[in-house]
């Protein structure tokens, strides 16, 4: 497994909340002092869902996710043109644009993805859960 991790949006929020839905193995992988990244796509997803009232528990992170990420010793991962092209070219039926971006970023940056979403399997990205 890559020592570098990208957290999917639920994993980010569940980590910050100390939520039990994050599995012990995912929690251990995040806490091992590896390089842990949070994508700009997750900031976009959190702020969008908070604005729409679809994810009230994440709303506290919508104003300054960067501060929360830095406090945890994590790094931010910006979206590049290459990431955008890769996300748009990904095959398959998975339609969620946030997930497609995270997959593209993992592929481009050789990151493992911390995610509970089995629908992300089959895209050549190692999923940690």
Secondary structure as a PSIPRED ss2 file (coil, helix, strand):
# PSIPRED VFORMAT (PSIPRED V4.0)

   1 X C   1.000  0.000  0.000
   2 X C   1.000  0.000  0.000
   3 X C   1.000  0.000  0.000
   4 X E   0.000  0.000  1.000
   5 X E   0.000  0.000  1.000
   6 X E   0.000  0.000  1.000
   7 X E   0.000  0.000  1.000
   8 X C   1.000  0.000  0.000
   9 X H   0.000  1.000  0.000
  10 X H   0.000  1.000  0.000
  11 X H   0.000  1.000  0.000
  12 X H   0.000  1.000  0.000
  13 X H   0.000  1.000  0.000
  14 X H   0.000  1.000  0.000
  15 X H   0.000  1.000  0.000
  16 X H   0.000  1.000  0.000
  17 X H   0.000  1.000  0.000
  18 X C   1.000  0.000  0.000
  19 X C   1.000  0.000  0.000
  20 X C   1.000  0.000  0.000
  21 X C   1.000  0.000  0.000
  22 X C   1.000  0.000  0.000
  23 X C   1.000  0.000  0.000
  24 X H   0.000  1.000  0.000
  25 X H   0.000  1.000  0.000
  26 X H   0.000  1.000  0.000
  27 X H   0.000  1.000  0.000
  28 X H   0.000  1.000  0.000
  29 X H   0.000  1.000  0.000
  30 X H   0.000  1.000  0.000
  31 X H   0.000  1.000  0.000
  32 X C   1.000  0.000  0.000
  33 X C   1.000  0.000  0.000
  34 X C   1.000  0.000  0.000
  35 X E   0.000  0.000  1.000
  36 X E   0.000  0.000  1.000
  37 X E   0.000  0.000  1.000
  38 X E   0.000  0.000  1.000
  39 X E   0.000  0.000  1.000
  40 X H   0.000  1.000  0.000
  41 X H   0.000  1.000  0.000
  42 X H   0.000  1.000  0.000
  43 X H   0.000  1.000  0.000
  44 X H   0.000  1.000  0.000
  45 X H   0.000  1.000  0.000
  46 X H   0.000  1.000  0.000
  47 X H   0.000  1.000  0.000
  48 X H   0.000  1.000  0.000
  49 X H   0.000  1.000  0.000
  50 X H   0.000  1.000  0.000
  51 X H   0.000  1.000  0.000
  52 X C   1.000  0.000  0.000
  53 X C   1.000  0.000  0.000
  54 X C   1.000  0.000  0.000
  55 X C   1.000  0.000  0.000
  56 X H   0.000  1.000  0.000
  57 X H   0.000  1.000  0.000
  58 X H   0.000  1.000  0.000
  59 X H   0.000  1.000  0.000
  60 X H   0.000  1.000  0.000
  61 X H   0.000  1.000  0.000
  62 X H   0.000  1.000  0.000
  63 X C   1.000  0.000  0.000
  64 X C   1.000  0.000  0.000
  65 X H   0.000  1.000  0.000
  66 X H   0.000  1.000  0.000
  67 X H   0.000  1.000  0.000
  68 X H   0.000  1.000  0.000
  69 X H   0.000  1.000  0.000
  70 X H   0.000  1.000  0.000
  71 X H   0.000  1.000  0.000
  72 X C   1.000  0.000  0.000
  73 X C   1.000  0.000  0.000
  74 X C   1.000  0.000  0.000
  75 X E   0.000  0.000  1.000
  76 X E   0.000  0.000  1.000
  77 X E   0.000  0.000  1.000
  78 X C   1.000  0.000  0.000
  79 X C   1.000  0.000  0.000
  80 X C   1.000  0.000  0.000
  81 X H   0.000  1.000  0.000
  82 X H   0.000  1.000  0.000
  83 X H   0.000  1.000  0.000
  84 X H   0.000  1.000  0.000
  85 X H   0.000  1.000  0.000
  86 X H   0.000  1.000  0.000
  87 X H   0.000  1.000  0.000
  88 X H   0.000  1.000  0.000
  89 X H   0.000  1.000  0.000
  90 X C   1.000  0.000  0.000
  91 X C   1.000  0.000  0.000
  92 X C   1.000  0.000  0.000
  93 X C   1.000  0.000  0.000
  94 X C   1.000  0.000  0.000
  95 X C   1.000  0.000  0.000
  96 X C   1.000  0.000  0.000
  97 X H   0.000  1.000  0.000
  98 X H   0.000  1.000  0.000
  99 X H   0.000  1.000  0.000
 100 X H   0.000  1.000  0.000
 101 X H   0.000  1.000  0.000
 102 X H   0.000  1.000  0.000
 103 X H   0.000  1.000  0.000
 104 X H   0.000  1.000  0.000
 105 X H   0.000  1.000  0.000
 106 X H   0.000  1.000  0.000
 107 X H   0.000  1.000  0.000
 108 X H   0.000  1.000  0.000
 109 X H   0.000  1.000  0.000
 110 X C   1.000  0.000  0.000
 111 X C   1.000  0.000  0.000
 112 X E   0.000  0.000  1.000
 113 X E   0.000  0.000  1.000
 114 X E   0.000  0.000  1.000
 115 X C   1.000  0.000  0.000
 116 X C   1.000  0.000  0.000
 117 X C   1.000  0.000  0.000
 118 X H   0.000  1.000  0.000
 119 X H   0.000  1.000  0.000
 120 X H   0.000  1.000  0.000
 121 X C   1.000  0.000  0.000
 122 X C   1.000  0.000  0.000
 123 X C   1.000  0.000  0.000
 124 X C   1.000  0.000  0.000
 125 X C   1.000  0.000  0.000
 126 X C   1.000  0.000  0.000
 127 X E   0.000  0.000  1.000
 128 X E   0.000  0.000  1.000
 129 X C   1.000  0.000  0.000
